[in-house]
Amino acid sequence: MITATQQLENYLESFTELQKRVVGRSLPWLCQLREDAFARFCEAGFPTTHDEDWRFTNVSAIAKTAFQLPRKDGVQISRKNLDPYRIPGVECQLVFVNGRFASELSLLNNLPRGVKVSSLAAEILNSPKEIEAHLGCYLDTKRDAFAALNTAFLEDGAYVHIPRGTVLEEPISVLFVSVTNGVPLMSHPRNLIVEEEDSQATILEEYISLDSGAAFCNTVTELVAGENAILSHYMIEREHTEAFNVSTLRMQQGRAATVASHSVLLGGALVRNNVHPVLAGEGGDCLINGLFIGNGRQHIDNYMLVEHAKPHCGSRQFYNGILDGHAHGVFHGRIIVHKEAQKTDAKQTNRNLLLSDDAQIDTKPQLEIYADDVKCTHGATIGQMAEDALFYLRARGIDEVSARKLLLFAFASECLDRMKYGPVRTHVEAVINQSLLQVANVPGIWKERKQEDVGRTWEEVG
């Protein structure tokens, strides 16, 4: 364990080391962005449970670990290692290992003319003016210490630019791989997605681990959707249960832009998922959809901040949680309707299933309204498996394990039903199914399960 002073000394040493070799160190605007962010992080320090936005989440395990930046020469992994994470129907996949672009592992095929999908570090070198127009312009580093930390250590990530009027038929996949080799490593990927007017796209971010160990991945994605743009953004987190993951999705929506954020959180020891859309153009629409499944002693925190800045906009938040063992889930949903945002239509719903007496959920839906002509609702539910529904299925000859399987999948499928059909939804469904099967087949998970059902797994009845 290290003290607060040692924490800052550790990050100062890493920051000084990074400045000597980081891409863009000759660009004054980028150097200033990094330095201001690091100063903000040093001033604020890591958040504590005394901070309202972190009231239910203790990040001391991150703060007290002496994480290191990955070595410049990196680690060697083969394409075969990533075969289980390739998605049929997706021909464009960027791969980052410990936060750095791995061109030899990436697939960049059949991109329409004018579409740019590449490493952010490469674009900072090749097109700094293009990057300067957006990078850091939307994220509030003063509000969140982890956002400041990411900006200070900004080095690489995905860059996607979709020109006006372009419709991408195939999704873009971005795969972040953690490999620690027994050393506590940190990475701070920074993604920039710019979608111009009247364009359409689907983008997937996925986070995985190829080994166990204390990996800390602190990601920020800045997403800009122009007028009449349509964008679906997916995030899957399924790292090892010793890993720490903090992700921030900051969305800036133009007039009549339609953006959907889908989050599926399955792994990690401590996970914090921040989603912050700003509906900055009249007539915009935003969907925030998520599912989190926790087991063991996992801690999964979802923080949603939706800002309605212009009139005639709509937003919908739907998050479902399934928690077992000693897992702890958090849903903190906040909707701010600014004075100018008349005719706002906003809804927020959080539903949770607790599968054990030791699982815990803290849910805090909030409305903060400064306009007088709006329609806003919020609600949350916490419950256990519905015994009447279970009885109904058992009465029709379905064994208890299979009946529980059906009910859990039905609860999780509410998240899937809000996703558009295509390769990414098929992939998400397979990942969710695998996670639920693992939960269901843990010995002794169902207290009332009869002896004759013990040897039966969900795969056998699937």
C-alpha positions in Angstrom: 0.0 0.0 0.0 1.2 3.5 -0.7 0.4 6.9 0.8 -1.3 9.8 -1.0 2.1 11.5 -1.4 3.6 8.3 -2.9 0.6 8.1 -5.2 1.3 11.5 -6.7 5.1 10.8 -6.8 4.4 7.6 -8.7 2.2 9.3 -11.3 4.6 12.3 -11.5 7.4 9.9 -12.4 5.3 8.2 -15.0 4.1 11.5 -16.4 7.7 12.9 -16.7 8.8 9.7 -18.4 5.9 9.9 -20.9 6.6 13.5 -21.8 10.1 12.6 -23.1 8.7 10.2 -25.8 5.0 10.8 -26.2 3.6 11.6 -29.6 2.8 15.3 -30.3 5.2 16.6 -27.7 6.2 19.4 -30.2 2.6 20.6 -30.4 2.0 23.4 -27.9 -1.7 23.0 -27.7 -1.4 19.2 -27.0 1.4 19.8 -24.4 -0.8 22.4 -22.7 -3.8 20.0 -22.7 -1.8 17.3 -21.0 -0.1 19.6 -18.5 -3.3 21.3 -17.4 -5.0 17.9 -17.0 -2.1 16.5 -14.9 -2.2 19.7 -12.7 -5.9 19.1 -12.2 -5.4 15.5 -11.3 -2.7 16.4 -8.7 -5.0 19.1 -7.3 -8.0 16.8 -7.0 -6.5 13.4 -6.3 -8.5 10.3 -6.6 -12.2 10.7 -5.6 -13.4 9.3 -2.3 -16.8 8.2 -1.0 -17.2 11.8 0.3 -17.7 12.9 -3.3 -21.3 12.7 -4.2 -20.7 11.2 -7.6 -18.5 8.5 -6.0 -20.6 7.9 -2.9 -21.1 4.2 -3.4 -17.7 3.4 -4.9 -14.4 3.2 -3.1 -11.4 3.5 -5.5 -8.7 3.0 -2.9 -7.7 -0.3 -4.5 -6.7 1.7 -7.6 -5.2 4.6 -5.7 -3.0 2.4 -3.6 -1.5 0.3 -6.3 1.7 1.5 -7.9 0.7 1.0 -11.5 3.3 1.3 -14.3 3.1 2.4 -17.9 3.7 -0.5 -20.3 7.2 -0.8 -21.7 7.7 0.8 -25.0 8.6 -2.5 -26.7 5.3 -3.9 -25.4 4.3 -7.6 -25.4 4.1 -10.1 -28.2 0.8 -11.8 -28.8 -0.3 -13.7 -32.0 -3.3 -13.4 -34.2 -4.4 -16.8 -32.9 -4.7 -15.4 -29.4 -7.4 -13.1 -30.7 -9.3 -15.6 -32.8 -12.0 -16.0 -30.1 -12.6 -12.2 -30.2 -13.0 -11.8 -34.0 -16.6 -10.9 -35.0 -18.1 -12.5 -38.1 -19.3 -9.9 -40.5 -16.9 -7.2 -39.1 -14.1 -6.6 -41.5 -12.6 -3.5 -39.8 -11.1 -4.1 -36.3 -8.5 -2.0 -34.6 -6.5 -3.8 -31.9 -4.8 -2.1 -29.0 -2.5 -4.0 -26.6 -2.1 -2.2 -23.3 -3.4 0.9 -24.8 -1.1 1.0 -27.9 -2.1 0.3 -31.5 -1.0 -3.1 -32.8 -1.2 -2.8 -36.6 -0.1 -6.4 -37.1 -3.2 -7.7 -35.2 -5.7 -5.2 -36.8 -7.9 -5.7 -39.8 -8.6 -2.7 -42.0 -10.6 -3.8 -45.1 -13.2 -2.4 -47.4 -13.5 1.1 -45.9 -15.6 3.5 -48.0 -13.9 6.4 -49.6 -13.2 9.2 -47.2 -13.7 7.2 -44.1 -10.7 7.3 -41.8 -10.2 4.6 -39.2 -6.7 4.6 -37.6 -4.6 5.1 -34.5 -5.0 8.4 -32.8 -1.3 8.7 -32.3 -0.7 8.4 -36.1 -3.3 11.1 -36.8 -1.8 13.4 -34.2 1.5 13.1 -36.3 -0.2 13.3 -39.7 -3.2 15.6 -39.2 -2.7 17.6 -36.0 -5.1 20.4 -37.1 -7.9 17.9 -37.7 -7.4 16.4 -34.3 -7.0 19.8 -32.5 -10.5 20.8 -33.7 -12.1 18.2 -31.4 -9.7 16.5 -29.0 -10.3 17.6 -25.4 -13.0 20.1 -26.5 -15.9 18.3 -24.9 -14.5 16.4 -21.9 -14.7 18.2 -18.5 -11.4 17.3 -16.8 -12.3 19.6 -13.9 -15.3 17.4 -13.0 -13.7 14.0 -13.0 -10.2 13.1 -11.8 -10.1 10.0 -14.0 -10.9 12.1 -17.1 -8.0 14.4 -16.1 -5.7 11.4 -15.6 -6.6 10.1 -19.0 -5.9 13.4 -20.7 -2.6 13.8 -18.9 -1.5 10.4 -20.2 -3.1 10.8 -23.6 -1.0 8.7 -26.0 -3.0 6.5 -28.3 -6.4 5.1 -29.0 -8.9 4.9 -31.9 -9.6 7.6 -34.3 -12.7 7.4 -36.5 -13.8 10.1 -39.0 -16.9 9.5 -41.1 -17.5 12.2 -43.7 -20.8 13.8 -44.5 -23.5 11.7 -46.0 -21.6 8.4 -45.6 -23.5 5.2 -44.5 -21.3 2.5 -43.1 -22.9 -0.9 -43.7 -20.4 -2.8 -41.7 -19.6 -2.1 -38.0 -16.2 -0.8 -36.8 -14.7 -2.9 -34.0 -12.1 -1.6 -31.5 -10.5 -4.3 -29.3 -8.5 -3.3 -26.2 -6.4 -6.1 -24.9 -4.7 -6.2 -21.4 -1.6 -8.3 -20.8 0.2 -7.7 -17.5 2.7 -10.6 -17.3 2.5 -10.2 -13.6 3.3 -6.5 -13.4 0.6 -3.9 -12.4 0.1 -2.0 -15.6 -2.0 1.0 -16.5 -3.2 2.2 -19.8 -5.2 5.4 -20.7 -6.7 4.9 -24.2 -8.2 8.0 -25.8 -10.7 7.5 -28.6 -12.0 10.3 -30.9 -15.1 9.6 -33.1 -16.3 12.3 -35.4 -19.4 11.7 -37.5 -20.4 14.4 -39.8 -23.8 15.4 -41.0 -26.3 12.9 -42.4 -24.0 9.9 -41.9 -24.6 6.5 -40.2 -22.4 4.1 -38.4 -22.0 1.4 -35.7 -19.0 1.3 -33.5 -18.0 -1.4 -30.9 -15.5 -1.0 -28.1 -14.5 -4.2 -26.3 -12.2 -4.8 -23.4 -10.6 -8.1 -22.7 -7.7 -9.7 -20.6 -5.4 -12.4 -21.9 -4.0 -13.1 -18.4 -4.9 -12.4 -14.8 -3.3 -9.6 -12.7 -3.8 -6.0 -11.7 -4.4 -4.1 -14.9 -5.9 -0.6 -14.8 -7.6 0.6 -18.0 -8.8 4.2 -17.9 -10.5 5.0 -21.2 -12.1 8.2 -22.5 -14.1 8.3 -25.8 -15.2 11.6 -27.2 -18.0 11.2 -29.7 -19.2 14.0 -31.9 -22.4 13.4 -33.9 -23.3 16.1 -36.5 -26.7 17.2 -37.7 -29.0 14.4 -38.6 -26.3 11.8 -37.9 -27.3 8.3 -36.7 -24.7 6.4 -34.6 -24.9 3.3 -32.4 -22.0 2.9 -29.9 -21.5 -0.4 -28.1 -19.2 -1.1 -25.2 -18.4 -4.6 -23.8 -16.3 -5.0 -20.7 -15.3 -8.5 -19.9 -11.8 -8.3 -18.4 -10.4 -10.6 -15.7 -11.9 -10.3 -12.2 -8.6 -8.8 -10.9 -8.7 -5.9 -13.4 -9.8 -2.3 -12.9 -11.7 -0.5 -15.6 -12.9 3.1 -15.7 -14.5 4.2 -19.0 -16.0 7.6 -19.9 -18.1 8.1 -23.0 -18.7 11.8 -23.7 -21.2 12.4 -26.5 -21.9 15.7 -28.2 -25.0 15.6 -30.4 -25.9 18.1 -33.0 -29.3 19.1 -34.4 -31.6 16.1 -35.0 -28.8 13.6 -34.3 -29.8 10.2 -33.0 -27.2 8.4 -30.9 -27.6 5.1 -29.0 -25.2 3.9 -26.3 -25.3 0.2 -25.4 -23.1 -1.0 -22.5 -22.6 -4.6 -21.4 -20.4 -5.0 -18.2 -19.4 -8.5 -17.2 -15.9 -8.6 -15.8 -13.4 -6.7 -13.7 -12.9 -6.3 -10.0 -13.9 -2.7 -10.0 -15.7 -1.2 -13.0 -16.9 2.4 -13.4 -19.0 3.2 -16.5 -19.6 6.9 -17.2 -21.9 7.9 -20.0 -22.4 11.6 -20.5 -24.4 12.8 -23.6 -25.1 16.4 -24.2 -28.0 17.1 -26.6 -26.7 20.3 -27.9 -28.9 20.6 -31.0 -32.7 20.9 -31.2 -34.6 17.7 -32.0 -31.9 15.3 -30.9 -32.6 11.8 -29.6 -30.5 9.7 -27.2 -30.8 6.1 -26.0 -28.7 4.9 -23.1 -29.1 1.1 -22.7 -27.1 -1.2 -20.5 -26.8 -4.6 -18.8 -24.4 -5.4 -15.9 -23.8 -8.9 -14.5 -21.8 -9.2 -11.3 -20.6 -12.3 -9.4 -18.2 -13.0 -6.6 -17.0 -9.7 -5.1 -17.2 -7.6 -8.2 -18.1 -3.9 -8.0 -19.8 -2.4 -11.0 -20.8 1.3 -10.9 -22.8 3.0 -13.7 -22.9 6.8 -13.7 -25.2 8.4 -16.3 -25.4 12.1 -16.8 -27.7 13.3 -19.5 -27.8 17.0 -20.3 -30.7 18.4 -22.3 -29.4 21.8 -23.6 -31.8 22.5 -26.5 -35.6 22.1 -26.9 -37.5 19.3 -28.5 -35.0 16.5 -27.5 -35.7 13.1 -26.1 -33.7 10.7 -24.1 -34.3 7.2 -22.7 -32.2 5.4 -20.1 -32.7 1.7 -19.5 -30.3 -0.2 -17.3 -30.7 -3.8 -16.0 -28.5 -5.4 -13.4 -28.1 -9.1 -12.3 -26.0 -9.6 -9.2 -25.0 -12.8 -7.4 -22.6 -13.8 -4.6 -21.2 -10.7 -2.8 -21.3 -8.5 -5.9 -22.1 -4.8 -5.5 -23.8 -2.8 -8.2 -24.5 0.9 -8.5 -26.8 2.9 -10.8 -26.6 6.7 -10.5 -28.6 8.2 -13.2 -28.9 12.0 -13.5 -30.9 14.0 -16.0 -30.3 17.8 -16.2 -32.8 19.8 -18.2 -31.4 23.3 -18.9 -33.6 26.4 -19.0 -33.6 26.6 -22.8 -34.5 22.9 -23.2 -38.3 23.3 -23.4 -40.4 20.3 -24.7 -37.9 17.8 -23.3 -39.1 14.2 -23.1 -36.8 12.2 -20.8 -37.2 8.8 -19.1 -35.0 6.8 -16.8 -35.5 3.2 -15.6 -33.2 0.9 -13.6 -34.2 -2.7 -12.9 -32.2 -5.1 -10.8 -32.3 -8.8 -9.8 -30.4 -10.0 -6.7 -29.7 -13.7 -6.8 -28.2 -14.0 -3.3 -28.8 -12.5 0.1 -25.3 -11.0 0.0 -25.6 -9.2 -3.3 -26.1 -5.4 -3.1 -27.4 -2.7 -5.3 -27.4 1.1 -4.7 -29.7 2.9 -7.2 -30.1 6.7 -7.3 -32.2 8.1 -10.2 -32.2 11.9 -10.3 -34.0 14.7 -12.2 -32.7 18.3 -12.2 -35.1 20.5 -14.2 -34.8 24.2 -14.9 -37.4 24.3 -17.8 -41.1 24.5 -17.2 -42.6 22.6 -20.2 -41.1 19.1 -20.0 -42.1 15.5 -19.6 -39.6 13.6 -17.3 -40.0 10.4 -15.4 -37.6 8.1 -13.5 -37.9 4.9 -11.5 -36.0 1.9 -10.1 -36.9 -1.6 -9.0 -35.0 -4.2 -7.0 -36.2 -7.8 -6.7 -35.5 -11.5 -6.7 -36.5 -14.2 -9.0 -40.3 -14.1 -9.5 -41.6 -17.2 -7.7 -45.0 -17.1 -9.5 -43.3 -17.1 -12.9 -41.0 -19.9 -11.7 -44.1 -21.9 -10.5 -45.8 -21.3 -13.8 -42.9 -22.8 -15.7 -42.4 -25.7 -13.3 -46.1 -26.6 -13.5 -45.6 -27.1 -17.2 -43.0 -29.8 -16.7 -39.9 -27.6 -16.9 -37.2 -28.4 -14.3 -36.2 -25.7 -11.9 -32.7 -25.0 -13.4 -34.2 -24.6 -16.9 -37.0 -22.4 -15.6 -34.5 -20.1 -13.9 -32.5 -20.0 -17.1 -35.4 -18.8 -19.1 -36.3 -16.1 -16.6 -32.8 -14.7 -16.4 -32.4 -14.7 -20.2 -35.7 -13.0 -20.5 -34.6 -10.3 -18.1 -31.3 -9.8 -19.9 -32.9 -9.8 -23.3 -34.7 -6.5 -22.5 -31.3 -5.0 -23.2 -30.8 -6.9 -26.4 -34.2 -6.0 -27.7 -33.1 -2.3 -27.9 -30.2 -3.1 -30.2 -30.4 -3.2 -34.0 -30.1 -6.6 -35.7 -26.7 -7.2 -37.1 -23.2 -8.7 -36.4 -22.7 -6.6 -33.2 -26.0 -7.6 -31.7 -25.3 -11.3 -32.5 -21.9 -11.0 -30.8 -23.3 -9.2 -27.7 -26.0 -11.9 -27.3 -23.4 -14.7 -27.4 -21.2 -12.9 -24.8 -24.2 -12.3 -22.5 -25.3 -15.9 -22.9 -21.9 -17.2 -21.9 -21.8 -15.0 -18.9 -25.2 -16.1 -17.6 -24.3 -19.7 -18.2 -21.2 -19.3 -15.9 -23.4 -17.7 -13.2 -26.0 -20.4 -13.4 -23.6 -23.3 -13.2 -21.8 -22.2 -10.0 -22.4 -25.0 -7.5 -24.9 -24.1 -4.8 -26.0 -20.9 -6.5 -29.7 -21.8 -6.2 -30.5 -22.4 -2.5 -33.8 -24.3 -3.2 -32.6 -26.4 -6.1 -33.5 -30.0 -5.7 -30.9 -32.8 -5.6 -32.1 -34.3 -8.9 -31.3 -30.9 -10.7 -27.8 -30.5 -9.3 -25.9 -32.3 -12.1 -27.8 -30.5 -14.9 -26.3 -27.5 -16.5 -27.8 -24.8 -18.6 -26.0 -25.9 -21.7 -27.8 -29.2 -21.6 -31.2 -27.6 -21.7 -30.3 -24.6 -23.9 
